[in-house]
Structure formats: C-alpha cells, structure tokens
C-alpha cells in the first residue's frame, strides 16, 4: 500500500496511491493537514483505513505534499552509514567521525519544520549564512508500532513503511558548530516523498538508492551495504527513548556527495536534485 498527502481544489487531501503510482484516491480523514500521520497512528491501534471520499485523480493533476508535512518530532538521522561514503569523507574535516561495526551508529536530529514536499523548491541561504550546501539521498524508515528498548530481533515488526528524503546539509555550518543539527535543519532542507510505501510491499534492507544532480548520476548505493542495518538503527534509537507511530529514521547516504568530490561540488541556485529509491519512487527538487 502507498499512502500520500496532496493538495487539490484548494484543499489538503490524504489517501492511497495506485500500484502503478499514477493515480490517487482520497480517504475520509478529519485532519488532512497532518498528512499520513493520523492514519499511521490509527493503523497502529488496529483500526482500518477510512473509506474513500472522492474519485481517483491522476497524480500529475495534484500537488504532492510531504507524506508527513510536519513529522511528530525531529527526525532521527544516521551519519556515515555506508562504507563507501565513510571512505570518501575519510580525508575531510569529518575524518574523526567514524562509524564501524565494532562501535555505535552516529545519530543526530533534523528539525521537523524543515520538511517540504517531493517537488517543492529548496531555498538556499544567503552567502553570509552558508556557501557549502550539499545533498544526501536517503531511505527513511517510518515507525508504525511504537516502543522502547526494541530488540533487533523484533525491530522490523515496528516498521510501518518507507519514504525518500534528501538530507540537505550546510557543510560549513556543520564545521563551524562542531555538531550537525543546525547545518541540517535550515528551512526546506528535508524534501520528503513522494509517498510512504508500507513494509508489506518492500524491504528497505534490500533496495537501491540513487541521486542525480542536473541529470548527472552522483549517488548509487545498495542498502545492503549499510554499516548498521535497519534493525540495528531501530534498536539504537529506541534505547531509553520511546519511539512513536510516525517517527522517522533517515538511514544515511551512499557515496557521491558533493563534499566528497575533488574539488567539492556545492549546490547552486538553479540546480535540480533527483532521488529515486527502488520500490518507492522519486523526488525532484530545484534549489533556488
């Protein structure tokens, strides 16, 4: 099942997406502005989906919003979680931020307010704020059943589904503050979408993540190559912290980010970033 949020006719809607990804059907929900979040919470409590409340529409006739326009709280994000990506940053200022199988994942947060839709513009800050804007193509896990101290063995039972995010980053701000949250959380710095695909339709542990800048393939990785797999990430994020339905864990980015290139290739006004994940679909955002 695919669940999406969109605007049409001057109103917000939430509903299902056809298996082909070309049509949407609105559902009778009372708080469409919240996107898919109320549906996730209701399904986690054992309720059924609401009935359809209108005719099917072509996807290209509506404006897709982020499936979670305002996530429940800040997103959990994982750094340096693909071996090749860790290697490409080994000679940068982040060389000491190392993750390996013998240690712990690098986990930081990204403010929920920075989420935008699958085709919304990403606003570049002024040069006085940052000149080193980078992209990160990522698979995001959406939690269904909540819980605390979840074991790896049971972790996949807590996955509601998956979506695509771009963990847009101001690298110079990261370096300036010696931590990651501020440089990750500028307004519009988390494009998300195009919808959520439920876990019964795909396995995020075995999929492909690709990213293009202006049509040039920059990133191409398999989630099988993560240093810390999805069950480990859920176990880690839930240690002493209760995860709730609708929480989002961005699982890290493959190699090919702008910072890892020689010389670094920062995003500029007019650039278009497209991210596609097998089994979900794609998002595409222009930087302005």
Buried (B, 14 or more C-beta within 10 A) or exposed (E): BBBBBBBBEEEBBBBBBEEEBEBBBBBEBEEBBBBBBBBBBBBBEEEEBBEEBBEBBEBEEBBBBBBBBEBBEBBBBBBBBBBBBBEBBEEEEBEEBEBEEEEEBBBBBBBBBBBBBBBBEBEBBEEEEBBBBBBBBBBBBBBBBBBEEBEBEEBBBBBBBBBBBBBBBBBBBBEEEEEBBBBBBBEBBBBBBBBBBBBEEBBBBEBBBBBBBEEEEBBBBBBEBBBBBBBBBBBBBBEEEEBBBBBBBBBBBBBBBBBBEEEEBBBEEEBBBBBBBBBBBBBBBEBE
